[in-house]
Amino acid sequence: MNKEWLKVFIAAFFEVFWVIGLKHADNTLEWIGTIICIAISFYLMIMAGKELPVGTVYAVFVGLGTAGTVCSDILFFGESFSWVKMILIIILLAGVVGLKLVTGEKKGEGA
């Protein structure tokens, strides 16, 4: 895995935190943390999009963020567990992995 894809995965990781922050932030410090997570997440996604196909970057970013958010809700916030949810998350992740596998890197243009 190259560093551009690593940026996408880290961006998705921070996406989970800012989505949780949008729902659960109650004070100034929590809102500041949420805003920082938004900034880091989007910065990394935009930087990865300069080297990788933007549509695939966005799909992977959103898919991983969605899966992470649903799992976090179940594990940490008492959201109800459902096998149907888990199966759909697995299908979503399979699609994300499939997109990553079939997407080549852009070739840099000569200077």
N, C-alpha and C positions, 0 to 999 in steps of 0.2 A: 504494500500500500504506500502510495507516495504522500508527500506532505500536504498536498492540496486536499486529498480525501480526508486526511487527519483533521484538517481545518473544518471540514463539513461535519465530521463526527463531534468535534469539540463544540462547534456552533449549536448542534442539536442538543448536546448536553446542557448548555447554557439556556437553550430555549425552554427546556423543562422547568428550570428555575424561574424564568421570568413569567411563564404561564401560571405557575403556582403562585408567584408573587402577585400577579394581577388579581387573583381570587382571594388570597389570604393576607396581603399586606395591610397592617392596621396602624402603623406609625411611620414617622418620617424615615427612620433608619431602614426599615423594611422596604419602603418605596425607593429609597436611594439604591439599595441592593438590587431591586427589580430593574431599575433604569440602567444600572451598570451591566446587569446580565443581558438586557436588550441590546445595549451598545456592543458588547463583546460578541454576542451571537450574530448580529447583523454584519458587523465588521468582518468576522471570519467567513461568513457566507459570501459576502461580496468579494472578498479577496480570492476565495476559491473559485468563484464564478468568472474571474478574469482568465483562469487557466483551463477550466473544465466547462463543458456545456451547461449553460445556465439552467435550462429546464430540468436536467437531471440533478444538478446541485440542489435546486429548490425542492424537487420531489423527494430526494433523499433526506434533506433537512426537515421537511414537514413530516415525512413518514416516521423518521426516528424520534422526532419531537413528540408526535402524537402517541407513539407507542410508549415512550418514556413517561409522558404525562398520565396516561391511563394507568400504567403500572404503579406510578407514584401515588396516584389517588387511592388505589386499592391497598397498597402497602402502608401508607402513612396517614391517610385521611378518612379511612373507614368506608370508602366506596364499596358497594357490593361486588363480590367476585362472581363472575359468570364464565362458564366454559365457552359459551358462544363468543364473549368478548375476547377471550384468549385465542380462540381459533381465528377470529377476524384479525387480531393483532399479528398473529403468525403469518396469515395470508398477506397482510400489509407489508410486513418485514421481508417476506419472500419476494414481493414485487420490488421493494427497494433494493435488495441484494441483486435481483435480476437486472435492474436498470444499471446498477454500478458495474456489473460484469459485462454488459454489452456495450457500454459507453467507453469509447477510446478517448485519449487525451488530445487536446488541440495541439497541433504542431506550431511551434513558435515561428513567426516569419523572420526571414533573414534581416540582418541589420543593414 
